[in-house]
């Protein structure tokens, strides 16, 4: 999906929210797919903000880890990631669902 196509979808989603209407599930699902490869199994990670804005200047949307590395033009390293989100119940960091090595294959 091009940046222009994503911005159009994002604008449509915001229009629903501004009117206080529920966003269609297809639109919501589309917004959490990878902007570059259209992978529909979202990965959740916390990247340092300046690095995220380098990859996605608008700051909006999702990228899988492989496409993020491609946009940055280099492999990802542990220092690229911010402090992990913490589970409310246990107080422990939330683990990534897949390792970087597995996704790079």
PLY file of the C-alpha trace (Angstrom):
ply
format ascii 1.0
element vertex 105
property float x
property float y
property float z
element edge 104
property int vertex1
property int vertex2
end_header
0.00 0.00 0.00
1.35 3.41 -0.85
1.57 6.16 1.73
-1.22 8.02 -0.10
-3.49 4.95 0.04
-2.81 4.53 3.75
-3.51 8.21 4.44
-6.86 7.88 2.64
-7.83 4.89 4.82
-6.63 6.68 7.95
-8.72 9.75 7.06
-11.80 7.56 6.57
-11.24 5.97 9.99
-10.91 9.37 11.66
-14.13 10.52 9.96
-16.02 7.63 11.61
-14.49 8.44 14.99
-15.26 12.17 14.74
-18.92 11.36 14.06
-18.99 8.98 17.00
-19.74 6.04 14.75
-18.29 2.57 14.89
-15.63 1.96 12.28
-16.38 -0.95 9.92
-14.39 -4.01 10.98
-12.79 -4.32 7.54
-11.42 -0.79 7.78
-10.11 -1.33 11.29
-8.47 -4.61 10.25
-6.86 -2.93 7.24
-5.27 -0.25 9.41
-3.36 -2.79 11.51
-1.87 -4.62 8.53
1.70 -3.93 7.52
1.71 -0.84 5.30
4.36 -2.32 3.00
3.76 -6.07 2.62
0.07 -6.16 3.66
0.76 -8.90 6.23
-2.39 -9.25 8.33
-0.91 -10.81 11.48
0.09 -7.71 13.45
3.26 -7.71 15.52
3.39 -5.40 18.48
6.62 -3.77 19.53
7.81 -0.52 21.07
10.36 1.26 18.89
12.19 4.41 19.93
10.11 7.35 18.68
12.79 9.11 16.63
13.56 5.85 14.82
9.86 5.19 14.13
9.46 8.68 12.67
12.50 8.06 10.49
10.77 4.98 9.05
7.22 6.43 9.02
7.31 10.25 8.97
3.57 10.58 9.71
3.97 8.28 12.72
0.75 6.43 11.83
0.19 2.88 10.72
1.90 -0.46 11.26
4.96 -2.16 9.85
6.06 -5.74 10.40
9.62 -6.08 11.68
10.98 -7.18 8.30
9.50 -4.18 6.45
10.64 -1.84 9.23
14.23 -3.04 8.77
13.90 -2.57 5.01
12.67 1.01 5.44
15.55 1.77 7.78
18.01 0.11 5.41
19.63 -2.00 8.11
18.96 -4.90 10.48
17.19 -4.11 13.73
19.12 -4.36 16.99
17.95 -4.48 20.60
18.90 -0.83 21.16
16.31 0.23 18.54
13.49 -0.76 20.85
12.19 1.28 23.75
11.20 -0.04 27.12
8.69 -2.85 26.60
5.11 -2.33 27.68
4.33 -3.86 31.04
1.45 -6.23 31.78
-0.92 -4.63 34.28
-1.55 -7.79 36.27
1.95 -9.19 36.65
4.06 -6.07 36.26
6.36 -8.02 33.89
7.40 -6.87 30.41
5.28 -8.12 27.52
7.37 -10.39 25.26
7.41 -10.11 21.47
5.41 -12.90 19.89
8.18 -13.79 17.45
11.92 -13.25 17.57
13.61 -11.01 15.04
15.61 -13.96 13.72
12.48 -15.97 12.95
10.87 -13.09 11.02
14.02 -12.42 8.98
13.91 -15.93 7.43
0 1
1 2
2 3
3 4
4 5
5 6
6 7
7 8
8 9
9 10
10 11
11 12
12 13
13 14
14 15
15 16
16 17
17 18
18 19
19 20
20 21
21 22
22 23
23 24
24 25
25 26
26 27
27 28
28 29
29 30
30 31
31 32
32 33
33 34
34 35
35 36
36 37
37 38
38 39
39 40
40 41
41 42
42 43
43 44
44 45
45 46
46 47
47 48
48 49
49 50
50 51
51 52
52 53
53 54
54 55
55 56
56 57
57 58
58 59
59 60
60 61
61 62
62 63
63 64
64 65
65 66
66 67
67 68
68 69
69 70
70 71
71 72
72 73
73 74
74 75
75 76
76 77
77 78
78 79
79 80
80 81
81 82
82 83
83 84
84 85
85 86
86 87
87 88
88 89
89 90
90 91
91 92
92 93
93 94
94 95
95 96
96 97
97 98
98 99
99 100
100 101
101 102
102 103
103 104
